[in-house]
């Protein structure tokens, strides 16, 4: 069979071709009918001149396998993968509508509310894929399909998983180390260097480029040749999207900025975290959206995905599945912690990613001691594993301590906790940083965290009486009489004639005796 288009009435497997829909780099897509189930399908047929390529066949197979493990309303379903008389095909869910690329071309640029609706639904698809261990690696407008239900509800579906990679997939590499797959206009810097480096954060960057395209009417770096555009994604600052669309609210600009960070560690670490940001865009941004009833079908699609610029009607509940879970920071932290454990269990090369996930856990649930224990263990392993990190550690430590001082001056206690953990990754025995974390925890009412931090510090130098005194006073404030008495006795053993320690031991001994007597009645 040649590469000429299949004519209507051609049968491929059990599917009857009805007409041609689109052409891609590897395949042609047809509208077809499944006679057994009486439904329409999109039939993706691999170009005949590529069937002898093991790499292409594997990529085609991978698309089927990746889609088969994903069942989500925002992801195109794959029904069958097969071969008929030398023709390799995928039978997929047929989506009546258009793709986002053509939609943008027709409209020029999208209203922020409409772009938000699309972005949220794609992020939900990525969240589901991430939970199944799948990275898409080619998020772009032409791989996002739009359809309208009931005349006004916009439904978004992600398609084309041909470049997708499963987290545990190791039996066959589609790309050689150091090579690149994806689409340049939407490709993250790490993916441009080597496709093997791409993970879900790369998908978040690509979705950021897609959001930018929706708002600006063009990708972030549309000009220049291939090399120049790759360089821009690696090094150049992304132009402010408001140069092209003044309607974009400040809150959305901030979310977009973080999605497009060059360093993966500075982006949202998971689609779950991105969704939380999208669903909690600042209230002040709502007033910046032009008033009036949207005229586009997609703009009125907020009944399917409520936008943050308007209050839902009583008959229009926010969908509880998936992203609504992110409104509970502790639940979100628990989810990211599990993700970090999976990463650590399956890939020791992803310590940096696991470290960022754990930092995010501590930001979401600052009182959790287990998260911090794991964070510090991973941080030590991370610093030991990379020589260049050790060389730069002193400078990074100084910068981190300066950030702590600034946060302390501004009474930003949560920032002190965050920056403190970053410094302890570089210098686990840094006394002043431990003390700063303990004091910030106390200011936040996180007494258990403060005491644990001091305990960890005293383990490093168990004969440092100054540190023991601080821990003893912390126990007293928390009414931990027995622990405080043990600490002050330790101080007294180290400094036998210490007046403060002697007074504390006498006072706490009496207090403990009275308490035991009261409890014994």
LUMGUPA-905849 format. One record per residue (C-alpha): x, y, z. Coordinates in steps of 0.5 Angstrom, whole numbers, plus 500, padded with zeros to 3 digits. Layout:
BEGIN
XYZ
...
end
This chain:
BEGIN
500500500
503507498
503513502
497516498
491518502
486513504
479514500
472513503
470506504
477503505
477498511
482498516
482492521
474493522
474500521
471504515
474510513
469516512
474521510
481525512
481529518
489531519
496530517
502529522
509528522
508520522
501519521
495521517
488521521
481519519
474519521
472512521
466508524
466502528
461497525
461493532
459498537
456503532
461509534
465514530
473514531
479517529
483513526
491514526
494511520
502510520
505513514
507507510
514509509
516509516
513502518
520499517
523504522
524501529
524507533
518510529
514503530
516503538
514511538
507509535
506503540
508507546
503512544
498506545
501504551
501511554
494512553
491505555
494507562
490513562
483514563
481521564
475526561
481531559
485526555
483522548
482515549
485510545
481504543
485499539
492499537
493494531
496492524
492490518
495488511
501492513
498498515
499500523
493504526
491507532
483507533
482513538
476517541
473522536
473529538
468533534
471540534
478543532
485544535
487549540
492552534
487553529
482556534
487561536
489562529
481564528
481569534
488572534
488571541
484569547
480572553
484571559
478567562
477563556
485561556
484560564
479555562
483551557
489551562
485548568
483542564
490541560
493541567
488536570
490532564
497532566
495531573
492525572
498523567
503524573
499520578
500514573
507516572
507519565
510525562
507527555
513531553
509535547
504539550
502544544
496548541
495543536
495537541
490540545
483539542
477543543
469541543
463544545
457540549
450542550
452548545
456552550
460548555
468547553
471541553
478540552
482534551
489532550
492528545
498525541
502521546
507519541
513522545
510520552
515517557
513512563
517513569
519506569
520505562
527502561
526496556
527500550
529508549
526511543
531517543
539516544
542520550
543527549
538527543
531532543
524530541
518535542
516542539
521547539
516553540
514550547
520546549
523547556
530548556
532541560
528538554
532542549
538539552
536532552
529529552
531524557
531530562
524531561
519530567
512533569
516540570
517540562
510539561
508545565
513549562
510547555
503548558
506555560
508557553
501554550
498559555
502565553
500563546
493563547
494570551
499573546
497570539
504568539
509563542
514566547
519566542
516566535
522569531
528567528
531560526
531553530
538555533
536562535
529560538
532554542
537559545
532564547
528558551
535556554
537564556
532569554
527573558
520571556
517578554
511580558
505578555
501584557
505587551
500583547
494583551
492588556
487584559
491579562
490580570
497580574
495574578
495570571
501573569
505571576
502564575
505564567
511567570
513561574
510556569
516559564
522559569
528556566
530552572
525546573
526547580
523554580
517552577
511549579
513542581
507538580
500539576
497539582
501545585
499549578
492547579
492550586
495556583
490557578
484556582
486561587
488566583
488573587
481576588
484583586
485580579
477578578
475586577
480586571
476582567
471586563
464586565
459583561
456576558
461573554
459572547
464566545
461559546
468558550
467564554
460561557
464554558
465556565
459552567
464546566
470549569
468555573
473561572
476565578
473571576
466570577
462567583
459560581
451560581
448556586
446551581
454551578
458547584
465547583
467540581
470536587
474531583
482532583
484540583
479541589
483537593
489542593
485547597
487543603
494544604
496538608
493533603
497537597
503536602
501529603
500527595
507531594
510527599
508520596
510523589
517524592
518517595
516514589
521518585
526516590
524509590
525509582
530513580
536516584
538520579
532525581
534527588
534534586
526533583
525529590
528535594
524540591
518536592
520535599
521543600
514544597
511539602
514543608
512550605
505547605
505543612
510547616
509543622
510536619
517534622
517527618
517531612
523535614
527529616
526526609
528533606
534533610
536526608
535527601
539534601
545531604
545526599
544531594
550535596
555530596
553527589
555533585
562536586
560543583
554544588
560543593
564548590
559553590
556551597
559557601
557562597
550559596
550558604
552566605
546568600
541563604
543566611
542573608
535571606
534569613
536575616
532579611
526575613
527575620
527583619
520583616
517578621
516573615
517567619
514562614
520564609
525563615
523556615
523555608
530559607
533555613
532548610
535551604
541553608
541546612
542542606
548546605
551546612
547541616
551543622
550551622
548553629
545560627
540557622
538552627
536557632
533561627
528556625
527554632
525562633
521562627
517556629
516559636
513565633
508561629
506557635
509551632
512549639
514541637
517543631
522548635
523543640
525538635
530543631
533544638
534537639
537536633
542541634
544539641
545532638
551535634
554538640
551535646
556538651
555545649
551548655
549555651
545550646
542546652
540552656
536554650
533547649
531547657
528553656
524551650
522545654
519549660
515554656
512547653
511545660
515539659
517538666
521532666
525533659
527540662
529537668
534532665
537538660
538542666
541536670
546535664
548543664
549542672
554536671
558540665
558546670
557544677
557551680
552554675
547558679
542558674
542551673
542549680
536554681
532550675
534543678
531545684
525549682
523543677
524538682
519541686
514542681
515535678
514532685
508536686
505534679
506527681
503528688
497531685
496526679
497520685
490523689
end
